Amino acid sequence: MHVPNWFFLSNDAELALVQGNIIRCKTRITVALALVTPKDEIFAILRFFAWLAEPHQDWNDVIKAISQLESTVNLTWNFSTLMSAITRLDEKTQPVAKNFLAFFEGYIDLPTLKTRLEEEKTAITPVNALPLTPPTETDDDMLIQWALQLQELRSDLFGEAQGVLILNITENSQADKHGLRRGDIVIAYDEQPMNNVMQLISAIQTKASGPQVKLRFIRADTMQTVVLKGGKVGIELINITSEIPSQQFWEKFVTTVQTGNDEDRNQLVIDNPNTSEQVQKLLSGLIESTEKEDEKEFYRAFGQMLEVLRQVMPIQHFMQEFATAVNNKNMERVIQLLTNKAELLDQVQHFLRKHSKEIPKQQAQQLRKEMELIGKLRKYVSHLARLTK
């Protein structure tokens, strides 16, 4: 079944905006704009996305595009996903964005919008300003998005390396003693560019009994170097990877399902949680808008499968992280995972109760065993928290 390219491009532009990936957002908008006309609401909405990506610019292009929309165009776009991007705007810019939303959602007409914008016109702050220091929150996804932006905006620091992001430091380890910390990005080990976690682990193991080794890393927007002994460093790492665009996700998802490649299919959902959510939303929209029954059934089947995978795969990914932390005897990380992922764990428990018949029996049994173990650990962590108060 063919889905228009601009449909995926527009949704991926919105997703990139939410993730703070301004460069990808602008690229998607540029391509999508060449494919749309004033016969569709996205003709104006893409200009709105472009303004949100760089709100220090004038919004006249958005107003002009709205004015060019044909009178028969219905405004039906769901902006709920976009709210996190709008909340990042400063207090002077948010009212402008919300006035545009009020128009697109049918609460005000165009003359009212123009009047309100004139009243709000003032100096505004860009949404894509990149802080020099990584975010202090414990949310790993926010840290990864920060590193992705740094990759794009300061490619001169990375050189040939993709870099590997440090999530946590083991107390009293080499990394701890040499001042490495969460948010540092390793770009070279033993003078070799580092592109992923497995490459860095392999390099460390190769030099386990060797002499001193240089580790080069990026902190904020500066490059620094420490000299370590060969062997264990004491760092928990994660790759700096961006989620793939919606259209690419959809094509890969369909291919893995049709070829029966469950492993690649599952990993695709794990690696792209936001994109998979976006594609599921697209499929729901296509089911509503498509008149042909066979096409509806096609989108419905894939949508239901994606819904199940989106619920099941995150817990398996969580278990991988959890096992790594346990194997590394990193109790701080274990407690952090159990605390930060509490909502996810609750959602999975609910999903298992509601959709147990839709999950393969062996997989459901394994999930229940894992959830039972995690439930016991959560009680233990909760007990520890009460004792330490």
C-alpha positions as CSV (number, residue, x, y, z in Angstrom):
1,M,0.0,0.0,0.0
2,H,1.4,3.4,-1.0
3,V,1.5,6.2,1.5
4,P,2.3,9.7,0.2
5,N,5.9,10.7,0.8
6,W,4.9,14.1,2.2
7,F,2.8,12.3,4.8
8,F,5.8,10.6,6.4
9,L,8.1,13.6,5.9
10,S,5.6,16.0,7.6
11,N,5.2,13.7,10.6
12,D,8.9,13.1,10.9
13,A,9.5,16.9,10.8
14,E,7.1,17.1,13.8
15,L,8.9,14.3,15.6
16,A,12.3,15.9,15.0
17,L,10.9,19.2,16.3
18,V,9.7,17.4,19.5
19,Q,13.1,15.7,19.9
20,G,14.9,19.0,19.5
21,N,16.6,17.8,16.3
22,I,16.3,21.1,14.4
23,I,18.5,20.2,11.5
24,R,16.6,17.1,10.7
25,C,13.3,19.0,11.1
26,K,14.3,21.7,8.6
27,T,15.6,19.1,6.1
28,R,12.3,17.2,6.2
29,I,10.3,20.4,5.8
30,T,12.3,21.5,2.8
31,V,11.6,18.2,1.0
32,A,8.0,18.0,2.0
33,L,7.2,21.5,0.9
34,A,8.0,20.6,-2.7
35,L,5.4,17.9,-2.6
36,V,2.3,19.8,-1.2
37,T,-0.1,22.4,-2.5
38,P,-2.7,24.8,-0.9
39,K,-5.2,22.0,-1.3
40,D,-4.0,20.4,1.9
41,E,-3.6,21.8,5.4
42,I,0.0,20.6,5.7
43,F,0.9,23.3,3.2
44,A,0.5,25.8,6.0
45,I,1.3,23.5,8.9
46,L,4.8,22.9,7.5
47,R,5.5,26.6,7.6
48,F,4.3,26.7,11.2
49,F,6.8,23.9,12.0
50,A,9.5,25.8,10.3
51,W,8.8,28.9,12.4
52,L,8.8,26.8,15.6
53,A,12.2,25.5,14.6
54,E,13.5,29.0,14.4
55,P,11.0,31.3,16.2
56,H,13.4,34.3,16.1
57,Q,12.4,34.7,12.5
58,D,9.3,36.4,11.3
59,W,6.0,34.4,11.1
60,N,4.8,36.1,7.9
61,D,5.4,33.0,5.9
62,V,3.0,31.1,8.1
63,I,0.3,33.7,7.7
64,K,0.9,33.9,3.9
65,A,0.5,30.1,3.6
66,I,-2.6,30.1,5.7
67,S,-4.1,32.8,3.4
68,Q,-3.3,30.7,0.4
69,L,-5.2,27.6,1.6
70,E,-8.2,26.7,-0.5
71,S,-11.5,27.4,1.1
72,T,-12.4,23.7,1.0
73,V,-9.5,22.7,3.2
74,N,-10.4,21.1,6.5
75,L,-8.0,21.7,9.5
76,T,-7.8,18.3,11.3
77,W,-4.1,18.0,12.3
78,N,-3.6,16.5,15.8
79,F,-1.0,18.8,17.6
80,S,-0.9,16.9,20.9
81,T,2.5,15.5,20.2
82,L,3.9,19.0,19.5
83,M,3.1,20.4,23.0
84,S,6.5,19.4,24.5
85,A,8.3,21.5,21.8
86,I,6.0,24.5,22.5
87,T,6.7,24.3,26.3
88,R,10.4,24.7,25.5
89,L,9.8,28.2,24.1
90,D,10.3,31.2,26.3
91,E,7.4,33.0,28.0
92,K,7.2,35.6,25.2
93,T,7.1,33.1,22.4
94,Q,4.7,30.5,23.8
95,P,1.6,32.8,23.4
96,V,2.5,33.2,19.7
97,A,2.6,29.5,19.2
98,K,-0.6,28.9,21.1
99,N,-2.4,31.5,19.0
100,F,-1.4,29.6,15.9
101,L,-2.6,26.4,17.5
102,A,-5.9,28.1,18.4
103,F,-6.4,28.9,14.7
104,F,-5.4,25.4,13.4
105,E,-7.7,23.8,15.9
106,G,-10.6,26.0,14.8
107,Y,-11.0,28.2,17.9
108,I,-10.3,31.5,16.2
109,D,-10.4,32.8,12.6
110,L,-7.6,34.3,10.5
111,P,-8.4,38.0,11.2
112,T,-8.4,37.3,15.0
113,L,-5.1,35.4,14.7
114,K,-3.5,38.4,12.9
115,T,-4.8,40.8,15.5
116,R,-3.4,38.7,18.4
117,L,-0.1,38.3,16.7
118,E,0.3,42.0,16.3
119,E,-0.3,42.3,20.0
120,E,2.3,39.6,20.8
121,K,4.9,40.9,18.4
122,T,8.2,41.3,20.4
123,A,11.7,39.9,20.7
124,I,11.7,36.1,21.0
125,T,14.3,33.5,21.8
126,P,15.2,30.6,19.5
127,V,14.1,27.1,20.5
128,N,17.2,25.5,19.1
129,A,19.7,27.2,21.3
130,L,22.0,24.4,22.4
131,P,23.2,24.6,26.0
132,L,27.0,24.2,26.4
133,T,26.6,21.7,29.3
134,P,24.5,18.5,29.0
135,P,21.2,18.3,30.8
136,T,21.3,17.5,34.5
137,E,18.2,15.4,34.4
138,T,18.5,11.6,34.9
139,D,16.5,11.1,31.7
140,D,18.9,9.3,29.3
141,D,16.8,10.1,26.2
142,M,17.3,13.9,26.9
143,L,21.0,13.4,27.2
144,I,21.2,11.4,24.0
145,Q,19.2,14.2,22.1
146,W,21.7,16.8,23.5
147,A,24.6,14.7,22.2
148,L,23.0,14.3,18.8
149,Q,22.6,18.1,18.5
150,L,26.2,18.6,19.6
151,Q,27.2,16.1,16.9
152,E,25.4,18.2,14.2
153,L,26.4,21.7,15.4
154,R,30.0,21.0,16.5
155,S,31.1,18.3,13.9
156,D,34.6,19.9,14.1
157,L,35.0,18.4,17.6
158,F,34.0,14.9,16.6
159,G,36.2,14.6,13.5
160,E,35.9,11.1,12.1
161,A,34.3,9.7,15.3
162,Q,30.6,9.3,16.1
163,G,31.4,9.3,19.7
164,V,30.1,7.2,22.6
165,L,28.2,8.8,25.4
166,I,29.0,8.2,29.1
167,L,25.9,7.5,31.2
168,N,27.4,6.7,34.6
169,I,30.7,6.4,36.3
170,T,31.6,3.6,38.7
171,E,32.8,4.9,42.1
172,N,36.5,4.7,42.8
173,S,37.2,3.5,39.2
174,Q,39.8,4.9,36.9
175,A,37.2,7.1,35.3
176,D,36.1,8.4,38.6
177,K,39.6,9.2,39.7
178,H,40.4,11.0,36.5
179,G,37.3,13.2,36.7
180,L,35.2,11.7,33.9
181,R,31.5,12.2,34.4
182,R,28.0,11.6,33.0
183,G,27.5,13.5,29.7
184,D,31.1,13.2,28.5
185,I,31.5,11.9,25.0
186,V,34.4,9.5,24.3
187,I,35.7,10.2,20.7
188,A,39.0,8.3,20.8
189,Y,40.8,5.5,22.7
190,D,44.5,4.8,22.0
191,E,44.3,7.4,19.2
192,Q,41.6,5.4,17.4
193,P,38.2,7.1,16.6
194,M,35.3,5.6,18.5
195,N,32.0,5.1,16.8
196,N,30.0,2.8,19.1
197,V,29.9,1.0,22.5
198,M,31.1,-2.4,21.2
199,Q,34.1,-0.8,19.5
200,L,35.2,1.0,22.6
201,I,34.7,-2.1,24.8
202,S,36.8,-4.1,22.4
203,A,39.5,-1.5,22.4
204,I,39.6,-1.4,26.2
205,Q,39.8,-5.2,26.3
206,T,42.6,-5.3,23.8
207,K,44.7,-3.0,26.0
208,A,43.8,-4.7,29.2
209,S,47.3,-5.6,30.1
210,G,49.0,-2.9,28.1
211,P,50.7,0.4,29.1
212,Q,49.1,3.7,29.5
213,V,46.4,4.7,27.1
214,K,45.0,8.1,26.0
215,L,41.3,8.5,26.2
216,R,40.0,11.6,24.3
217,F,36.6,13.0,25.1
218,I,34.3,16.0,24.6
219,R,32.9,17.9,27.6
220,A,30.4,20.6,26.8
221,D,32.1,22.2,23.7
222,T,35.7,21.4,24.5
223,M,38.0,18.5,23.7
224,Q,39.9,17.0,26.6
225,T,42.3,14.0,27.1
226,V,43.1,11.8,30.1
227,V,45.8,9.1,30.4
228,L,44.6,5.8,31.8
229,K,46.1,2.5,32.6
230,G,45.2,-0.4,30.3
231,G,42.2,-2.3,31.5
232,K,38.8,-1.6,33.1
233,V,37.8,2.0,33.0
234,G,34.6,2.0,35.0
235,I,32.1,3.7,32.7
236,E,28.6,2.8,31.5
237,L,28.1,3.7,27.9
238,I,25.4,4.2,25.3
239,N,25.6,4.8,21.5
240,I,24.7,8.3,20.2
241,T,22.0,7.4,17.7
242,S,19.0,9.2,16.2
243,E,15.7,7.6,15.5
244,I,15.1,6.9,11.8
245,P,12.5,8.9,9.9
246,S,8.9,7.6,9.8
247,Q,8.9,6.6,6.2
248,Q,12.1,4.6,6.6
249,F,10.7,3.0,9.7
250,W,7.5,2.0,7.9
251,E,9.4,0.5,5.0
252,K,11.7,-1.5,7.3
253,F,8.8,-2.6,9.5
254,V,6.8,-4.0,6.6
255,T,9.8,-5.8,5.2
256,T,10.7,-7.4,8.5
257,V,7.1,-8.6,9.0
258,Q,6.8,-9.9,5.4
259,T,10.2,-11.8,5.6
260,G,9.5,-13.1,9.1
261,N,12.6,-11.5,10.6
262,D,11.3,-11.1,14.1
263,E,14.7,-10.1,15.6
264,D,15.2,-7.2,13.3
265,R,11.5,-6.2,13.6
266,N,11.7,-6.2,17.4
267,Q,15.0,-4.2,17.5
268,L,13.5,-1.7,15.1
269,V,10.8,-0.9,17.6
270,I,13.2,-0.8,20.5
271,D,15.6,1.6,18.8
272,N,12.8,3.9,17.6
273,P,10.2,4.3,20.3
274,N,9.1,7.8,19.3
275,T,9.0,7.0,15.6
276,S,7.0,3.8,16.1
277,E,4.5,5.8,18.1
278,Q,4.3,8.4,15.3
279,V,3.8,5.6,12.7
280,Q,1.1,4.0,14.8
281,K,-0.7,7.4,14.9
282,L,-0.3,7.6,11.1
283,L,-1.8,4.2,10.6
284,S,-4.8,5.1,12.8
285,G,-5.4,8.2,10.6
286,L,-5.1,6.1,7.4
287,I,-7.7,3.6,8.7
288,E,-10.1,6.5,9.2
289,S,-9.4,8.2,5.9
290,T,-9.2,5.2,3.6
291,E,-12.4,4.0,1.9
292,K,-11.2,0.7,0.4
293,E,-11.8,-2.1,2.9
294,D,-8.7,-4.2,1.9
295,E,-6.5,-1.2,2.6
296,K,-8.2,-0.6,5.9
297,E,-7.6,-4.2,6.8
298,F,-3.9,-3.9,5.8
299,Y,-3.3,-0.8,7.9
300,R,-5.4,-2.3,10.8
301,A,-3.3,-5.5,10.9
302,F,0.0,-3.7,10.9
303,G,-1.3,-1.1,13.4
304,Q,-2.4,-3.8,15.9
305,M,1.0,-5.6,15.6
306,L,2.9,-2.4,16.1
307,E,0.8,-1.6,19.2
308,V,1.6,-5.0,20.8
309,L,5.3,-4.6,20.0
310,R,5.5,-1.1,21.3
311,Q,4.2,-2.4,24.7
312,V,6.3,-5.6,24.8
313,M,9.7,-4.4,23.4
314,P,10.4,-1.6,25.9
315,I,10.3,-4.1,28.8
316,Q,12.7,-6.4,27.0
317,H,15.0,-3.4,26.4
318,F,14.6,-2.5,30.1
319,M,15.6,-6.1,31.1
320,Q,18.8,-5.8,29.0
321,E,19.7,-2.6,30.7
322,F,18.8,-4.1,34.1
323,A,20.9,-7.2,33.5
324,T,23.9,-5.0,32.5
325,A,23.6,-3.0,35.7
326,V,23.3,-6.1,37.8
327,N,26.3,-7.8,36.1
328,N,28.4,-4.6,36.7
329,K,27.3,-4.6,40.3
330,N,26.0,-1.0,39.8
331,M,23.3,-0.8,42.4
332,E,22.9,2.9,41.9
333,R,21.9,2.2,38.3
334,V,19.7,-0.7,39.3
335,I,17.8,1.6,41.7
336,Q,17.7,4.4,39.1
337,L,16.2,2.1,36.5
338,L,13.5,0.7,38.9
339,T,12.6,4.3,40.0
340,N,12.7,6.1,36.6
341,K,10.9,3.3,34.7
342,A,8.1,2.8,37.2
343,E,5.5,4.2,34.8
344,L,6.7,1.9,32.0
345,L,6.6,-1.2,34.4
346,D,3.0,-0.3,35.4
347,Q,2.0,0.1,31.8
348,V,3.4,-3.3,31.0
349,Q,1.5,-4.9,33.9
350,H,-1.7,-3.4,32.6
351,F,-1.0,-4.4,29.0
352,L,-0.3,-8.1,30.0
353,R,-3.6,-8.2,31.8
354,K,-5.5,-6.7,28.8
355,H,-3.8,-8.3,25.9
356,S,-2.4,-11.6,27.2
357,K,-4.1,-13.6,24.5
358,E,-2.5,-11.6,21.7
359,I,1.1,-12.2,22.9
360,P,2.8,-15.5,22.0
361,K,2.4,-17.9,25.0
362,Q,6.2,-18.5,25.6
363,Q,6.9,-14.7,25.4
364,A,4.0,-13.9,27.7
365,Q,5.2,-16.5,30.3
366,Q,8.8,-15.0,30.2
367,L,7.5,-11.5,30.6
368,R,5.4,-12.5,33.6
369,K,8.4,-14.1,35.3
370,E,10.5,-11.0,34.6
371,M,7.8,-8.7,35.9
372,E,7.4,-10.8,39.0
373,L,11.1,-10.5,39.7
374,I,11.0,-6.7,39.1
375,G,8.0,-6.4,41.3
376,K,9.9,-7.9,44.2
377,L,12.9,-5.6,43.5
378,R,10.6,-2.6,43.4
379,K,9.2,-3.5,46.8
380,Y,12.8,-3.8,48.1
381,V,13.8,-0.4,46.7
382,S,10.7,1.2,48.2
383,H,11.6,-0.4,51.5
384,L,15.1,1.0,51.3
385,A,13.7,4.5,50.5
386,R,11.5,4.4,53.6
387,L,14.5,3.3,55.8
388,T,16.7,6.2,54.5
389,K,14.1,8.9,55.1
